[in-house]
Amino acid sequence: MLPKADFVIVTTPLTPETRGLISRARLDLMKRTAGLINIGRSPIVDYDALREKLDQGELAGAVLDVHSPEPLPADSPLWTTRNLVITPHNSCDDPRYMHFLCDDWFANLARFLAGKPLTNLVDRQAGY
């Protein structure tokens, strides 16, 4: 599907299977007019290859909401990459997000203090 995609949106969690998923070889399959958006995890995409493709005009653009390390260092070459938008790991634009997050956290704290099982646990085998 990569050669046909106008946009590739990366939302996958980072697992051993997804690390490096959007490799240089896969970026090479994308159209020059295509864009990439990463709101998943940075090690899923080869950022060096992405930067080169953007600077050479081989991809139309990209948006990166996740970086390694975070915050992105001031001397990172990503800051000066053509047609790249960098956001500060805030891809959730729902203004209620913090309320939901705090509600869930405090509900889990109450469950923990009461000796009850917690909700929304990370599956350590799956990696997310």
All heavy atoms as an XYZ file, in Angstrom:
1004
protein
N       0.804     -1.203      0.000
C       0.000      0.000      0.000
C       0.849      1.270      0.000
O       0.351      2.316     -0.379
C      -0.939     -0.001      1.201
C      -2.031     -1.068      1.182
S      -3.056     -1.085     -0.297
C      -3.769      0.511     -0.324
N       2.088      1.189      0.459
C       2.912      2.394      0.541
C       3.045      3.128     -0.795
O       2.963      4.355     -0.811
C       4.291      2.073      1.130
C       4.308      1.720      2.613
C       5.703      1.264      3.032
C       3.839      2.873      3.458
N       3.222      2.434     -1.928
C       3.335      3.165     -3.190
C       2.050      3.899     -3.603
O       2.105      4.812     -4.416
C       3.671      2.067     -4.205
C       4.251      0.956     -3.413
C       3.535      1.012     -2.093
N       0.915      3.515     -3.026
C      -0.362      4.132     -3.376
C      -0.802      5.208     -2.386
O      -1.687      5.998     -2.684
C      -1.453      3.063     -3.432
C      -1.233      2.045     -4.518
C      -2.336      1.013     -4.515
C      -2.114     -0.012     -5.606
N      -3.189     -0.995     -5.637
N      -0.193      5.241     -1.213
C      -0.657      6.114     -0.131
C      -0.313      7.577     -0.380
O       0.796      7.908     -0.797
C      -0.043      5.669      1.190
N      -1.295      8.438     -0.107
C      -1.026      9.874     -0.106
C      -0.463     10.307      1.235
O       0.336     11.227      1.313
C      -2.308     10.661     -0.409
C      -2.765     10.453     -1.833
O      -1.911     10.412     -2.742
O      -3.982     10.320     -2.046
N      -0.905      9.642      2.295
C      -0.415      9.890      3.647
C      -0.215      8.551      4.344
O      -1.023      7.642      4.177
C      -1.405     10.713      4.479
C      -1.525     12.126      4.027
C      -2.504     12.503      3.127
C      -0.648     13.091      4.495
C      -2.615     13.809      2.693
C      -0.748     14.403      4.065
C      -1.730     14.763      3.164
N       0.840      8.464      5.119
C       1.070      7.320      5.998
C       1.053      7.869      7.410
O       1.836      8.770      7.738
C       2.410      6.618      5.692
C       2.718      5.552      6.730
C       2.396      6.041      4.277
N       0.149      7.348      8.226
C       0.017      7.812      9.607
C       0.414      6.670     10.525
O      -0.228      5.619     10.540
C      -1.411      8.297      9.906
C      -1.792      9.404      8.922
C      -1.509      8.777     11.356
C      -3.232      9.843      9.008
N       1.490      6.879     11.269
C       2.027      5.860     12.166
C       1.431      6.073     13.547
O       1.660      7.126     14.165
C       3.567      5.927     12.218
C       4.127      4.884     13.158
C       4.157      5.788     10.818
N       0.677      5.092     14.028
C       0.049      5.184     15.346
C       0.351      3.953     16.193
O      -0.146      3.852     17.309
C      -1.483      5.331     15.222
O      -2.017      4.172     14.591
C      -1.844      6.574     14.447
N       1.138      3.056     15.699
C       1.384      1.782     16.362
C       2.236      1.944     17.619
O       3.070      2.847     17.698
C       2.063      0.800     15.376
O       2.159     -0.477     15.983
C       3.439      1.269     14.989
N       2.036      1.078     18.599
C       2.933      1.099     19.758
C       4.300      0.540     19.364
O       4.433     -0.146     18.341
C       2.238      0.177     20.772
C       1.398     -0.733     19.945
C       0.993      0.057     18.723
N       5.300      0.838     20.168
C       6.641      0.320     19.922
C       6.761     -1.068     20.536
O       6.620     -1.241     21.747
C       7.698      1.256     20.516
C       9.145      0.811     20.329
C       9.508      0.725     18.852
C      10.078      1.760     21.063
N       6.997     -2.040     19.683
C       7.236     -3.423     20.108
C       8.437     -3.926     19.312
O       8.878     -3.265     18.357
C       6.010     -4.321     19.806
O       5.863     -4.424     18.375
C       4.731     -3.776     20.437
N       8.966     -5.093     19.658
C      10.060     -5.627     18.832
C       9.670     -5.759     17.358
O      10.496     -5.575     16.468
C      10.344     -6.988     19.463
C       9.944     -6.814     20.903
C       8.731     -5.917     20.855
N       8.394     -6.043     17.093
C       7.933     -6.209     15.716
C       7.788     -4.878     14.977
O       7.891     -4.840     13.749
C       6.594     -6.951     15.684
C       6.667     -8.393     16.133
C       6.701     -8.558     17.647
O       6.316     -7.607     18.378
O       7.132     -9.629     18.107
N       7.526     -3.787     15.681
C       7.302     -2.507     15.007
C       8.546     -1.617     14.971
O       8.576     -0.652     14.218
C       6.151     -1.719     15.665
O       6.493     -1.401     17.018
C       4.848     -2.503     15.617
N       9.559     -1.938     15.764
C      10.792     -1.137     15.754
C      11.395     -1.171     14.349
O      11.640     -2.241     13.802
C      11.799     -1.657     16.770
C      13.087     -0.847     16.840
C      14.025     -1.382     17.896
N      13.497     -1.205     19.234
C      13.582     -0.088     19.952
N      14.197      0.955     19.435
N      13.073     -0.033     21.156
N      11.590      0.001     13.748
C      12.157      0.080     12.408
C      11.180     -0.290     11.293
O      11.599     -0.487     10.158
N       9.906     -0.366     11.610
C       8.896     -0.763     10.626
C       8.925      0.133      9.383
O       8.874     -0.335      8.249
C       7.503     -0.725     11.260
C       6.333     -1.088     10.370
C       6.379     -2.578     10.006
C       5.018     -0.768     11.073
N       9.016      1.445      9.584
C       9.086      2.377      8.456
C      10.566      2.652      8.201
O      11.128      3.658      8.611
C       8.277      3.667      8.731
C       6.850      3.335      9.141
C       8.293      4.570      7.498
C       6.037      2.581      8.092
N      11.177      1.704      7.530
C      12.611      1.721      7.242
C      12.896      2.554      5.991
O      11.979      3.014      5.298
C      13.081      0.285      6.991
O      12.390     -0.226      5.843
N      14.168      2.735      5.708
C      14.574      3.426      4.484
C      13.954      2.748      3.263
O      13.435      3.405      2.366
C      16.098      3.456      4.372
C      16.597      4.171      3.129
C      18.120      4.198      3.088
N      18.703      4.865      4.232
C      18.913      6.177      4.340
N      18.573      6.967      3.348
N      19.450      6.691      5.416
N      13.981      1.426      3.233
C      13.428      0.694      2.089
C      11.930      0.959      1.941
O      11.434      1.112      0.821
C      13.695     -0.801      2.245
N      11.226      1.045      3.043
C       9.791      1.313      2.960
C       9.524      2.776      2.598
O       8.598      3.062      1.849
C       9.114      0.913      4.260
C       9.062     -0.613      4.393
C       8.085     -1.073      5.416
N       7.895     -2.499      5.325
C       8.169     -3.360      6.303
N       8.623     -2.914      7.462
N       7.962     -4.652      6.136
N      10.327      3.682      3.118
C      10.182      5.088      2.722
C      10.435      5.244      1.222
O       9.783      6.050      0.561
C      11.139      5.975      3.524
C      10.797      6.165      4.999
C      11.970      6.814      5.731
C       9.529      6.978      5.173
N      11.359      4.457      0.681
C      11.653      4.510     -0.748
C      10.463      4.087     -1.602
O      10.382      4.440     -2.779
C      12.860      3.627     -1.088
C      14.183      4.230     -0.651
O      14.223      5.457     -0.385
O      15.173      3.472     -0.559
N       9.534      3.336     -1.020
C       8.346      2.895     -1.760
C       7.288      3.992     -1.893
O       6.397      3.901     -2.737
C       7.716      1.684     -1.060
C       8.545      0.406     -1.029
C       7.866     -0.632     -0.146
C       8.763     -0.124     -2.436
N       7.399      5.024     -1.061
C       6.371      6.066     -1.042
C       6.523      7.028     -2.214
O       7.623      7.253     -2.719
C       6.430      6.829      0.289
C       6.061      5.962      1.478
S       6.263      6.797      3.073
C       5.060      8.108      2.917
N       5.384      7.592     -2.647
C       5.367      8.584     -3.723
C       6.057      9.873     -3.263
O       6.039     10.201     -2.078
C       3.924      8.947     -4.098
C       3.098      7.809     -4.582
C       1.722      8.259     -5.047
C       0.822      8.683     -3.918
N      -0.566      8.902     -4.332
N       6.617     10.607     -4.210
C       7.239     11.907     -3.917
C       6.217     12.894     -3.353
O       6.578     13.817     -2.643
C       7.869     12.490     -5.173
C       9.025     11.699     -5.712
C       9.549     12.295     -7.014
N      10.297     13.514     -6.803
C      11.611     13.555     -6.538
N      12.300     12.439     -6.451
N      12.208     14.712     -6.364
N       4.958     12.707     -3.689
C       3.897     13.614     -3.253
C       3.263     13.194     -1.933
O       2.341     13.840     -1.454
C       2.800     13.689     -4.325
O       2.310     12.357     -4.578
C       3.337     14.298     -5.609
N       3.765     12.125     -1.336
C       3.181     11.586     -0.109
C       3.727     12.288      1.132
O       4.798     12.900      1.100
C       3.452     10.083     -0.010
N       2.971     12.172      2.211
C       3.396     12.698      3.503
C       3.345     11.614      4.562
O       2.601     10.637      4.431
N       4.146     11.779      5.597
C       4.187     10.835      6.703
C       3.907     11.582      8.002
O       4.436     12.683      8.207
C       5.559     10.159      6.780
C       5.686      9.122      7.882
C       6.279      7.835      7.349
C       6.491      9.642      9.042
N       3.095     10.988      8.846
C       2.798     11.546     10.166
C       3.110     10.461     11.187
O       2.609      9.339     11.073
C       1.313     11.962     10.280
C       0.984     13.027      9.231
C       0.996     12.447     11.693
C      -0.498     13.302      9.075
N       3.931     10.784     12.180
C       4.243      9.816     13.235
C       3.750     10.343     14.571
O       4.315     11.297     15.119
C       5.738      9.512     13.297
C       6.044      8.374     14.263
O       5.136      7.720     14.781
N       7.312      8.124     14.501
N       2.706      9.708     15.088
C       2.216      9.996     16.437
C       2.330      8.748     17.306
O       1.771      8.692     18.393
C       0.767     10.538     16.418
C      -0.200      9.539     15.799
C       0.712     11.884     15.715
C      -1.653      9.937     15.903
N       3.047      7.744     16.801
C       3.255      6.500     17.542
C       4.468      6.631     18.456
O       4.407      7.277     19.500
N       5.578      6.071     18.022
C       6.846      6.150     18.746
C       7.951      6.372     17.722
O       7.912      5.839     16.608
C       7.122      4.867     19.536
C       6.132      4.635     20.676
C       6.387      5.651     21.783
N       5.498      5.484     22.905
C       4.509      6.313     23.212
N       4.267      7.361     22.445
N       3.763      6.117     24.259
N       8.958      7.142     18.098
C       9.983      7.520     17.120
C      10.786      6.341     16.572
O      11.114      6.348     15.380
C      10.904      8.597     17.688
O      11.578      8.139     18.820
N      11.146      5.310     17.353
C      11.965      4.233     16.767
C      11.254      3.397     15.703
O      11.865      2.542     15.083
C      12.324      3.358     17.975
C      12.178      4.248     19.164
C      11.038      5.173     18.816
N       9.983      3.657     15.479
C       9.264      2.929     14.433
C       9.680      3.436     13.055
O       9.675      2.689     12.082
C       7.741      3.062     14.652
C       7.360      2.400     15.985
C       6.953      2.475     13.492
C       5.963      2.720     16.462
N      10.067      4.709     12.963
C      10.422      5.341     11.689
C      11.918      5.639     11.672
O      12.476      6.130     12.658
C       9.625      6.654     11.499
C      10.023      7.349     10.204
C       8.125      6.380     11.528
N      12.545      5.367     10.555
C      13.960      5.713     10.368
C      14.032      7.217     10.098
O      13.856      7.668      8.961
C      14.541      4.920      9.204
C      16.017      5.192      8.963
O      16.527      6.252      9.410
O      16.665      4.357      8.309
N      14.274      8.007     11.154
C      14.274      9.464     11.023
C      15.417      9.986     10.174
O      15.281     11.005      9.512
C      14.283     10.127     12.397
C      12.936     10.187     13.077
C      11.810      9.560     12.556
C      12.777     10.885     14.256
C      10.591      9.629     13.185
C      11.549     10.968     14.901
C      10.456     10.328     14.355
O       9.236     10.407     14.974
N      16.560      9.308     10.173
C      17.668      9.750      9.319
C      17.284      9.628      7.850
O      17.505     10.552      7.060
C      18.941      8.945      9.604
C      19.546      9.258     10.955
O      19.341     10.390     11.458
O      20.226      8.379     11.512
N      16.686      8.498      7.497
C      16.255      8.300      6.111
C      15.122      9.263      5.753
O      15.106      9.825      4.653
C      15.801      6.857      5.902
N      14.205      9.472      6.680
C      13.107     10.409      6.439
C      13.643     11.812      6.192
O      13.226     12.495      5.257
C      12.143     10.411      7.629
C      10.997     11.411      7.544
C      10.067     11.091      6.386
C      10.232     11.440      8.867
N      14.589     12.250      7.023
C      15.185     13.583      6.869
C      15.831     13.724      5.500
O      15.641     14.719      4.807
C      16.195     13.819      7.988
C      16.834     15.195      7.962
C      17.766     15.413      9.134
N      18.679     14.313      9.391
C      19.791     14.073      8.706
N      20.136     14.864      7.701
N      20.560     13.062      9.020
N      16.577     12.723      5.086
C      17.228     12.766      3.772
C      16.202     12.852      2.650
O      16.362     13.639      1.711
C      18.114     11.534      3.583
C      19.357     11.550      4.440
C      20.139     10.239      4.369
O      19.941      9.468      3.394
O      20.926      9.982      5.290
N      15.154     12.055      2.734
C      14.133     12.066      1.687
C      13.425     13.416      1.619
O      13.131     13.908      0.534
C      13.134     10.924      1.886
C      13.791      9.558      1.671
C      12.822      8.450      1.571
C      12.096      8.375      0.278
N      12.836      8.175     -0.940
N      13.174     14.020      2.767
C      12.537     15.340      2.788
C      13.471     16.400      2.213
O      13.067     17.221      1.391
C      12.111     15.705      4.208
C      10.940     14.909      4.774
C      10.809     15.149      6.274
C       9.638     15.246      4.053
N      14.718     16.387      2.642
C      15.680     17.386      2.161
C      15.940     17.262      0.663
O      16.233     18.258      0.004
C      17.001     17.280      2.936
C      16.948     18.001      4.278
O      16.079     18.887      4.449
O      17.769     17.679      5.153
N      15.832     16.044      0.127
C      16.070     15.832     -1.300
C      14.788     15.972     -2.122
O      14.813     15.766     -3.339
C      16.684     14.451     -1.516
C      18.074     14.341     -0.915
C      18.612     12.917     -0.905
O      18.023     12.003     -1.461
N      19.743     12.732     -0.250
N      13.669     16.306     -1.471
C      12.413     16.461     -2.188
C      11.801     15.153     -2.634
O      10.973     15.121     -3.546
N      12.191     14.062     -2.004
C      11.679     12.746     -2.382
C      10.412     12.370     -1.620
O       9.828     11.325     -1.890
C      12.761     11.692     -2.201
C      13.938     11.908     -3.138
C      15.072     10.946     -2.897
O      14.903      9.995     -2.105
O      16.140     11.141     -3.493
N      10.009     13.193     -0.686
C       8.721     13.096      0.005
C       8.204     14.514      0.158
O       8.985     15.443      0.358
C       8.858     12.454      1.389
C       8.902     10.947      1.478
C       9.069     10.497      2.928
C       7.672     10.301      0.878
N       6.885     14.655      0.119
C       6.302     16.000      0.162
C       6.398     16.640      1.534
O       6.579     17.847      1.648
C       4.844     15.952     -0.291
N       6.284     15.855      2.580
C       6.334     16.436      3.911
C       6.129     15.400      4.992
O       5.806     14.236      4.711
N       6.315     15.853      6.237
C       6.124     14.964      7.382
C       5.771     15.791      8.612
O       6.112     16.975      8.699
C       7.383     14.139      7.650
N       5.094     15.132      9.532
C       4.799     15.699     10.848
C       5.269     14.668     11.866
O       4.882     13.498     11.799
C       3.285     15.977     11.037
C       3.010     16.478     12.448
C       2.764     16.943      9.990
N       6.110     15.102     12.785
C       6.632     14.210     13.828
C       6.203     14.744     15.186
O       6.578     15.842     15.574
C       8.163     14.138     13.751
C       8.746     13.670     12.421
C      10.265     13.660     12.491
C       8.195     12.303     12.034
N       5.426     13.947     15.889
C       4.966     14.319     17.221
C       5.744     13.580     18.306
O       5.578     13.852     19.485
C       3.470     14.029     17.361
C       2.891     14.579     18.645
O       3.061     15.790     18.898
O       2.288     13.801     19.407
N       6.563     12.627     17.899
C       7.344     11.841     18.854
C       8.805     11.879     18.437
O       9.122     11.864     17.248
C       6.825     10.386     18.942
C       5.494     10.346     19.654
C       6.699      9.753     17.566
N       9.681     11.930     19.420
C      11.095     12.125     19.163
C      11.904     11.294     20.151
O      11.403     10.877     21.194
C      11.476     13.599     19.327
C      10.434     14.516     18.767
N      10.275     14.716     17.426
C       9.476     15.250     19.377
C       9.266     15.526     17.226
N       8.767     15.873     18.395
N      13.166     11.085     19.814
C      14.068     10.411     20.730
C      15.414     11.112     20.648
O      16.033     11.120     19.579
C      14.221      8.943     20.355
O      15.047      8.294     21.287
N      15.820     11.740     21.732
C      15.124     11.875     23.016
C      14.058     12.965     22.959
O      13.986     13.718     21.992
C      16.242     12.281     23.980
C      17.191     13.058     23.121
C      17.135     12.400     21.758
N      13.258     12.988     23.995
C      12.282     14.067     24.169
C      12.686     14.845     25.406
O      12.967     14.232     26.427
C      10.873     13.504     24.335
C      10.320     12.991     23.038
C       8.871     12.572     23.127
O       8.295     12.546     24.233
O       8.295     12.262     22.077
N      12.700     16.148     25.333
C      12.443     16.964     24.154
C      13.569     16.831     23.140
O      14.705     16.493     23.483
C      12.343     18.377     24.702
C      13.156     18.361     25.944
C      13.025     16.972     26.509
N      13.241     17.144     21.916
C      14.216     17.073     20.832
C      15.311     18.111     21.077
O      15.019     19.275     21.295
C      13.501     17.351     19.504
C      14.276     17.087     18.231
C      14.677     15.616     18.128
C      13.438     17.491     17.027
N      16.578     17.695     21.075
C      17.676     18.639     21.338
C      17.719     19.784     20.329
O      17.368     19.606     19.153
C      18.931     17.776     21.226
C      18.476     16.374     21.355
C      17.064     16.332     20.857
N      18.168     20.919     20.766
C      18.238     22.110     19.917
C      19.148     21.908     18.710
O      18.946     22.528     17.673
C      18.721     23.305     20.740
N      20.141     21.024     18.816
C      21.069     20.820     17.703
C      20.650     19.676     16.769
O      21.395     19.302     15.873
C      22.488     20.589     18.221
C      22.614     19.332     19.076
O      21.572     18.735     19.457
O      23.752     18.940     19.369
N      19.449     19.135     16.950
C      18.981     18.057     16.079
C      18.820     18.576     14.649
O      18.252     19.645     14.426
C      17.641     17.518     16.564
O      17.091     16.636     15.589
N      19.290     17.810     13.661
C      19.112     18.228     12.269
C      17.646     18.225     11.827
O      17.307     18.817     10.799
C      19.935     17.207     11.476
C      20.106     16.042     12.374
C      20.050     16.569     13.780
N      16.781     17.614     12.604
C      15.363     17.629     12.251
C      14.795     19.047     12.245
O      13.898     19.359     11.459
C      14.556     16.744     13.210
C      14.815     15.244     13.097
C      14.082     14.498     14.210
C      14.400     14.713     11.724
N      15.324     19.915     13.120
C      14.816     21.286     13.210
C      14.948     22.051     11.899
O      14.165     22.973     11.635
C      15.513     22.067     14.318
C      15.145     21.632     15.690
C      15.979     21.038     16.613
C      13.866     21.747     16.331
N      15.286     20.772     17.773
C      13.984     21.204     17.634
C      12.625     22.245     15.937
C      12.927     21.153     18.532
C      11.565     22.194     16.833
C      11.721     21.658     18.108
N      15.913     21.699     11.074
C      16.144     22.439      9.829
C      15.787     21.618      8.589
O      16.150     21.980      7.475
C      17.616     22.888      9.736
O      18.463     21.737      9.829
C      17.952     23.882     10.837
N      15.066     20.543      8.777
C      14.675     19.684      7.657
C      13.530     20.313      6.877
O      12.556     20.800      7.469
C      14.270     18.288      8.187
O      15.388     17.714      8.873
C      13.849     17.375      7.061
N      13.652     20.287      5.562
C      12.612     20.829      4.669
C      11.282     20.112      4.881
O      11.247     18.889      5.043
C      12.998     20.592      3.206
C      14.029     21.469      2.643
C      14.285     21.152      1.183
N      13.032     21.212      0.421
C      12.869     20.675     -0.769
N      13.838     20.035     -1.361
N      11.718     20.788     -1.397
N      10.199     20.884      4.849
C       8.843     20.344      4.849
C       8.557     19.403      6.022
O       7.833     18.425      5.878
C       8.536     19.649      3.526
C       8.580     20.619      2.377
O       8.251     21.795      2.514
N       9.016     20.147      1.222
N       9.157     19.712      7.159
C       8.932     18.920      8.361
C       8.325     19.800      9.442
O       8.851     20.870      9.752
C      10.255     18.327      8.868
C      10.177     17.541     10.177
C       9.262     16.336     10.050
C      11.574     17.105     10.610
N       7.223     19.328     10.005
C       6.588     20.000     11.134
C       6.878     19.157     12.366
O       6.647     17.939     12.366
C       5.056     20.136     10.925
C       4.400     20.710     12.155
C       4.765     20.985      9.695
N       7.384     19.804     13.401
C       7.698     19.120     14.661
C       6.747     19.633     15.722
O       6.624     20.847     15.925
C       9.160     19.382     15.072
C      10.103     18.803     14.015
C       9.444     18.793     16.449
C      11.552     19.140     14.232
N       6.062     18.706     16.383
C       5.160     19.067     17.475
C       5.668     18.423     18.767
O       6.401     17.434     18.722
C       3.710     18.640     17.169
O       3.670     17.226     16.943
C       3.169     19.366     15.944
N       5.304     18.984     19.913
C       5.892     18.555     21.195
C       5.164     17.394     21.869
O       4.810     17.455     23.034
C       5.804     19.822     22.038
C       4.574     20.486     21.552
C       4.532     20.220     20.067
N       4.954     16.298     21.137
C       4.312     15.103     21.678
C       2.961     15.451     22.334
O       2.694     15.127     23.479
C       5.222     14.398     22.685
C       4.846     12.961     22.885
N       5.747     12.034     23.307
C       3.685     12.297     22.727
C       5.147     10.853     23.412
N       3.903     10.999     23.059
N       2.138     16.144     21.556
C       0.808     16.537     22.044
C      -0.250     16.289     20.985
O      -1.135     17.101     20.783
C       0.805     18.001     22.479
C       1.027     18.948     21.318
O       1.427     18.553     20.239
N       0.771     20.215     21.540
N      -0.184     15.140     20.326
C      -1.075     14.878     19.199
C      -2.539     14.741     19.597
O      -3.411     14.811     18.747
C      -0.627     13.633     18.439
O      -0.651     12.509     19.297
N      -2.821     14.552     20.846
C      -4.222     14.479     21.278
C      -4.756     15.899     21.398
O      -4.276     16.688     22.196
C      -4.353     13.766     22.606
S      -6.053     13.701     23.187
N      -5.755     16.225     20.593
C      -6.270     17.590     20.624
C      -7.612     17.701     21.332
O      -8.267     18.724     21.261
C      -6.358     18.175     19.212
C      -7.332     17.415     18.332
O      -7.905     16.411     18.778
O      -7.525     17.823     17.183
N      -8.005     16.660     22.022
C      -9.264     16.701     22.770
C      -9.032     17.490     24.054
O      -8.212     17.099     24.887
C      -9.727     15.281     23.097
C     -11.106     15.237     23.702
O     -11.492     16.175     24.431
O     -11.812     14.242     23.464
N      -9.710     18.619     24.223
C      -9.470     19.436     25.416
C      -9.833     18.718     26.715
O      -9.414     19.127     27.791
C     -10.354     20.672     25.200
C     -11.354     20.267     24.184
C     -10.731     19.184     23.349
N     -10.564     17.614     26.617
C     -10.943     16.853     27.821
C      -9.905     15.804     28.199
O     -10.054     15.128     29.205
C     -12.294     16.173     27.580
C     -13.401     17.170     27.232
C     -14.630     16.458     26.720
N     -14.262     15.770     25.477
C     -15.005     14.844     24.877
N     -16.160     14.493     25.388
N     -14.612     14.272     23.762
N      -8.837     15.683     27.398
C      -7.856     14.615     27.610
C      -7.313     14.593     29.041
O      -7.261     13.546     29.673
C      -6.705     14.755     26.605
C      -5.591     13.768     26.849
C      -5.744     12.436     26.506
C      -4.402     14.173     27.450
C      -4.734     11.521     26.736
C      -3.385     13.265     27.677
C      -3.563     11.941     27.318
O      -2.555     11.049     27.562
N      -6.885     15.736     29.549
C      -6.306     15.774     30.896
C      -7.332     15.368     31.955
O      -6.992     14.702     32.926
C      -5.722     17.154     31.208
C      -4.417     17.434     30.486
S      -3.132     16.170     30.744
C      -2.808     16.330     32.475
N      -8.590     15.746     31.727
C      -9.623     15.347     32.675
C      -9.796     13.831     32.664
O      -9.886     13.201     33.711
C     -10.952     16.045     32.360
C     -10.887     17.526     32.508
N     -10.752     18.142     33.731
C     -10.915     18.505     31.587
C     -10.699     19.449     33.559
N     -10.793     19.696     32.261
N      -9.828     13.243     31.455
C      -9.951     11.790     31.355
C      -8.753     11.111     32.010
O      -8.899     10.146     32.755
C     -10.033     11.340     29.892
C     -11.259     11.782     29.169
C     -11.189     12.089     27.822
C     -12.493     11.893     29.804
C     -12.317     12.491     27.130
C     -13.616     12.296     29.116
C     -13.536     12.593     27.779
N      -7.572     11.624     31.725
C      -6.356     11.046     32.271
C      -6.363     11.100     33.794
O      -6.101     10.098     34.459
C      -5.129     11.785     31.727
C      -3.770     11.303     32.214
C      -3.496      9.906     31.702
C      -2.689     12.258     31.753
N      -6.697     12.253     34.348
C      -6.725     12.403     35.807
C      -7.830     11.555     36.420
O      -7.619     10.916     37.467
C      -6.887     13.867     36.198
S      -5.396     14.839     35.868
N      -8.996     11.509     35.792
C     -10.086     10.677     36.304
C      -9.661      9.218     36.378
O      -9.881      8.543     37.383
C     -11.336     10.799     35.420
C     -12.029     12.155     35.539
O     -11.692     12.929     36.463
O     -12.890     12.435     34.684
N      -9.041      8.725     35.305
C      -8.583      7.330     35.288
C      -7.500      7.096     36.333
O      -7.482      6.066     37.009
C      -8.053      6.950     33.896
C      -9.156      6.804     32.871
O     -10.342      6.740     33.250
O      -8.823      6.754     31.662
N      -6.567      8.040     36.460
C      -5.474      7.873     37.410
C      -6.010      7.806     38.839
O      -5.632      6.916     39.606
C      -4.463      9.016     37.266
C      -3.202      8.771     38.038
C      -2.097      8.134     37.594
C      -2.964      9.113     39.410
N      -1.163      8.078     38.612
C      -1.668      8.659     39.733
C      -3.703      9.749     40.394
C      -1.109      8.828     40.987
C      -3.139      9.917     41.652
C      -1.862      9.466     41.935
N      -6.894      8.740     39.196
C      -7.426      8.746     40.561
C      -8.324      7.541     40.821
O      -8.340      7.005     41.931
C      -8.153     10.062     40.860
C      -7.199     11.188     41.156
C      -7.025     12.225     40.266
C      -6.445     11.192     42.329
C      -6.124     13.245     40.527
C      -5.534     12.212     42.602
C      -5.377     13.248     41.695
N      -9.056      7.083     39.817
C      -9.870      5.873     39.973
C      -8.961      4.673     40.225
O      -9.259      3.830     41.085
C     -10.742      5.651     38.740
N      -7.835      4.603     39.523
C      -6.901      3.505     39.745
C      -6.228      3.618     41.108
O      -5.975      2.602     41.771
C      -5.853      3.441     38.634
C      -6.083      2.284     37.690
O      -6.923      1.432     37.915
N      -5.313      2.260     36.619
N      -5.953      4.833     41.556
C      -5.380      5.007     42.884
C      -6.346      4.480     43.938
O      -5.938      3.768     44.867
C      -5.038      6.475     43.155
C      -4.491      6.774     44.560
C      -3.195      6.016     44.824
C      -4.291      8.272     44.745
N      -7.620      4.798     43.796
C      -8.631      4.303     44.744
C      -8.697      2.780     44.701
O      -8.794      2.120     45.751
C      -9.995      4.914     44.424
N      -8.618      2.191     43.497
C      -8.635      0.731     43.370
C      -7.395      0.141     44.047
O      -7.490     -0.862     44.761
C      -8.697      0.323     41.902
C     -10.003      0.736     41.194
C     -10.004      0.352     39.728
N     -10.118     -1.077     39.549
C     -11.249     -1.767     39.660
N     -12.368     -1.142     39.953
N     -11.258     -3.069     39.486
N      -6.241      0.767     43.841
C      -4.997      0.288     44.447
C      -5.095      0.319     45.970
O      -4.754     -0.651     46.647
C      -3.823      1.152     43.958
C      -2.518      0.824     44.624
C      -1.794     -0.288     44.236
C      -2.016      1.626     45.639
C      -0.587     -0.607     44.843
C      -0.807      1.327     46.260
C      -0.100      0.200     45.865
N      -5.567      1.441     46.520
C      -5.672      1.579     47.977
C      -6.681      0.608     48.560
O      -6.546      0.191     49.720
C      -6.028      3.018     48.344
C      -4.942      4.055     48.020
C      -5.459      5.475     48.271
C      -3.670      3.779     48.814
N      -7.681      0.230     47.765
C      -8.695     -0.715     48.228
C      -8.287     -2.168     47.965
O      -9.043     -3.094     48.292
C     -10.025     -0.422     47.540
N      -7.105     -2.366     47.382
C      -6.639     -3.715     47.104
C      -7.338     -4.370     45.922
O      -7.322     -5.590     45.789
N      -7.944     -3.568     45.054
C      -8.649     -4.099     43.886
C      -7.724     -4.083     42.671
O      -6.758     -3.311     42.614
C      -9.889     -3.249     43.591
C     -10.932     -3.324     44.684
C     -12.130     -2.469     44.303
C     -13.185     -2.535     45.405
N     -14.333     -1.675     45.076
N      -8.038     -4.908     41.669
C      -7.216     -4.914     40.448
C      -7.289     -3.568     39.723
O      -8.341     -2.926     39.690
C      -7.839     -6.012     39.586
C      -8.754     -6.779     40.472
C      -9.104     -5.904     41.635
N      -6.172     -3.165     39.154
C      -6.105     -1.908     38.411
C      -6.662     -2.087     37.002
O      -6.685     -3.198     36.468
C      -4.666     -1.408     38.335
C      -3.953     -1.200     39.674
C      -2.527     -0.734     39.444
C      -4.710     -0.229     40.540
N      -7.078     -0.986     36.392
C      -7.560     -1.010     35.014
C      -6.516     -0.410     34.084
O      -5.585      0.278     34.527
C      -8.874     -0.212     34.874
O      -8.625      1.156     35.248
C      -9.975     -0.782     35.757
N      -6.668     -0.659     32.798
C      -5.794     -0.098     31.761
C      -4.317     -0.413     31.963
O      -3.452      0.429     31.752
C      -5.986      1.429     31.671
C      -7.397      1.808     31.326
O      -7.989      1.195     30.449
N      -7.929      2.783     32.020
N      -4.034     -1.637     32.364
C      -2.652     -2.036     32.578
C      -1.945     -2.308     31.258
O      -2.559     -2.750     30.276
C      -2.601     -3.308     33.431
C      -3.100     -3.151     34.871
C      -3.054     -4.498     35.577
C      -2.256     -2.146     35.614
N      -0.651     -2.061     31.245
C       0.173     -2.389     30.089
C       0.403     -3.889     30.089
O       0.752     -4.482     31.114
C       1.524     -1.646     30.163
C       2.487     -2.142     29.090
C       1.300     -0.151     30.061
N       0.203     -4.508     28.937
C       0.511     -5.934     28.756
C       1.995     -6.014     28.456
O       2.435     -5.687     27.354
C      -0.328     -6.503     27.620
C      -0.067     -7.979     27.383
O       1.032     -8.484     27.720
O      -0.962     -8.636     26.819
N       2.789     -6.417     29.416
C       4.245     -6.396     29.247
C       4.702     -7.358     28.139
O       5.724     -7.130     27.506
C       4.939     -6.705     30.558
C       4.731     -5.576     31.555
C       5.569     -5.779     32.806
N       5.231     -4.808     33.812
C       5.812     -3.609     33.925
N       6.746     -3.276     33.075
N       5.452     -2.787     34.869
N       3.947     -8.415     27.877
C       4.296     -9.335     26.781
C       4.065     -8.657     25.442
O       4.885     -8.781     24.542
C       3.458    -10.593     26.880
C       3.938    -11.454     27.995
C       4.541    -12.747     27.477
O       4.043    -13.524     27.560
N       5.598    -13.014     26.952
N       2.938     -7.951     25.299
C       2.622     -7.278     24.034
C       3.453     -6.013     23.861
O       3.745     -5.603     22.749
C       1.124     -6.928     23.985
N       3.815     -5.369     24.976
C       4.615     -4.152     24.923
C       3.805     -2.876     24.917
O       4.322     -1.798     24.718
N       2.503     -2.958     25.163
C       1.649     -1.787     25.204
C       0.421     -2.055     26.053
O       0.128     -3.154     26.422
C       1.237     -1.323     23.810
C       0.572     -2.382     22.965
C      -0.792     -2.533     22.966
C       1.338     -3.236     22.157
C      -1.409     -3.513     22.200
C       0.728     -4.198     21.399
C      -0.639     -4.338     21.413
O      -1.223     -5.300     20.656
